Amino acid sequence: MARKNRNKPEEKPMDFLDQFGTPAITEEPKTKEPKVEQQVIPEELAAPEEPVIPEAPKTYKVKVTHPSLRMRRAPNTQAEVYDLITDQGIYEIIDEVNGWGKLKNGCWIMLSYTEIV
């Protein structure tokens, strides 16, 4: 029978834990990518942010070419008729939607019966 060496403890294979009970490193550590420093631009050199302001609707004038043009409450042919324009005068359009022009009084007229002045 062979004698065991009493001075040296018997070595056991350590599969997942090292001698301190922590997980053993089984692969080599990955190299870190070089750190890229961001350039800091002083506030006085940075471009100021300009606020975004929506464009105001462009107003323009039209001359009515139809002898009796209907003014409607909404920009469609099913909307209630408010009044008729019979003077074939010049009117200011303050907004435009799908071929309809909005007058200052809030009513809408079909722009195909007008011409821009």
C-alpha positions as CSV (number, residue, x, y, z in Angstrom):
1,M,0.0,0.0,0.0
2,A,1.3,3.4,-1.0
3,R,1.8,6.1,1.6
4,K,0.3,9.5,1.1
5,N,2.4,12.5,1.6
6,R,1.1,14.1,4.8
7,N,2.8,17.4,4.3
8,K,1.0,18.2,1.1
9,P,-2.8,18.2,1.0
10,E,-4.5,16.2,-1.7
11,E,-5.5,18.4,-4.7
12,K,-9.1,18.3,-5.8
13,P,-10.1,19.5,-9.3
14,M,-11.8,22.9,-9.2
15,D,-14.3,23.0,-12.1
16,F,-16.3,26.2,-11.3
17,L,-15.0,27.6,-8.1
18,D,-11.5,28.6,-7.1
19,Q,-10.0,28.0,-3.7
20,F,-11.9,31.0,-2.2
21,G,-15.3,29.8,-3.4
22,T,-15.7,32.4,-6.2
23,P,-16.3,31.5,-9.8
24,A,-13.1,30.6,-11.6
25,I,-12.2,32.6,-14.7
26,T,-12.5,30.2,-17.6
27,E,-11.8,32.7,-20.4
28,E,-9.3,35.4,-20.9
29,P,-10.4,38.9,-20.1
30,K,-11.5,41.0,-23.0
31,T,-9.4,44.0,-23.8
32,K,-11.1,47.3,-23.2
33,E,-11.7,49.7,-26.1
34,P,-9.8,52.9,-25.9
35,K,-11.8,55.6,-24.2
36,V,-12.8,58.5,-26.5
37,E,-13.0,61.8,-24.8
38,Q,-15.8,64.2,-25.8
39,Q,-14.8,67.6,-26.8
40,V,-16.4,70.3,-24.7
41,I,-17.4,73.4,-26.5
42,P,-17.7,76.5,-24.3
43,E,-21.2,78.0,-24.2
44,E,-20.1,81.3,-25.8
45,L,-18.8,79.4,-28.8
46,A,-21.7,77.0,-29.2
47,A,-24.5,78.0,-31.7
48,P,-27.6,79.3,-29.8
49,E,-30.7,77.2,-30.3
50,E,-33.3,79.2,-32.1
51,P,-37.0,78.6,-31.2
52,V,-39.1,77.1,-33.9
53,I,-41.9,79.5,-34.7
54,P,-44.7,78.2,-36.9
55,E,-45.3,80.4,-40.0
56,A,-48.3,82.6,-39.8
57,P,-50.8,82.0,-42.5
58,K,-50.2,84.3,-45.4
59,T,-53.1,86.5,-46.2
60,Y,-54.0,87.6,-49.7
61,K,-56.9,89.2,-51.5
62,V,-59.3,87.7,-54.1
63,K,-62.0,89.1,-56.4
64,V,-65.2,87.1,-56.5
65,T,-66.0,86.1,-60.1
66,H,-69.3,84.3,-59.5
67,P,-72.5,86.4,-59.3
68,S,-73.7,84.7,-56.1
69,L,-71.0,82.9,-54.1
70,R,-72.1,81.0,-51.0
71,M,-70.2,81.6,-47.7
72,R,-70.2,78.5,-45.6
73,R,-69.5,77.7,-41.9
74,A,-66.9,75.0,-42.8
75,P,-64.8,74.2,-45.8
76,N,-67.1,71.7,-47.6
77,T,-70.2,71.7,-49.7
78,Q,-72.3,70.0,-47.0
79,A,-71.7,72.8,-44.4
80,E,-74.4,75.3,-43.5
81,V,-74.7,78.3,-45.8
82,Y,-74.1,81.5,-43.8
83,D,-74.8,84.1,-46.6
84,L,-74.2,84.9,-50.3
85,I,-71.7,87.2,-51.8
86,T,-73.4,89.0,-54.7
87,D,-71.3,92.2,-55.1
88,Q,-68.3,90.4,-56.8
89,G,-66.1,92.4,-54.6
90,I,-62.6,92.0,-53.2
91,Y,-62.1,89.9,-50.0
92,E,-59.2,89.0,-47.8
93,I,-58.4,85.3,-47.4
94,I,-56.7,84.5,-44.0
95,D,-56.4,80.7,-44.4
96,E,-56.7,78.1,-47.0
97,V,-57.8,74.4,-46.9
98,N,-58.3,72.1,-49.9
99,G,-59.4,74.8,-52.3
100,W,-61.4,76.8,-49.8
101,G,-60.5,80.2,-48.5
102,K,-61.4,81.5,-45.0
103,L,-62.7,85.0,-44.7
104,K,-62.1,87.4,-41.7
105,N,-65.7,86.7,-40.5
106,G,-64.8,83.0,-40.2
107,C,-66.8,81.8,-43.2
108,W,-65.4,79.8,-46.1
109,I,-65.7,80.4,-49.8
110,M,-64.7,78.1,-52.7
111,L,-61.6,79.6,-54.3
112,S,-62.4,78.3,-57.7
113,Y,-65.0,81.1,-58.0
114,T,-62.4,83.8,-57.3
115,E,-59.2,85.2,-58.8
116,I,-56.2,86.5,-56.8
117,V,-55.8,90.3,-56.9
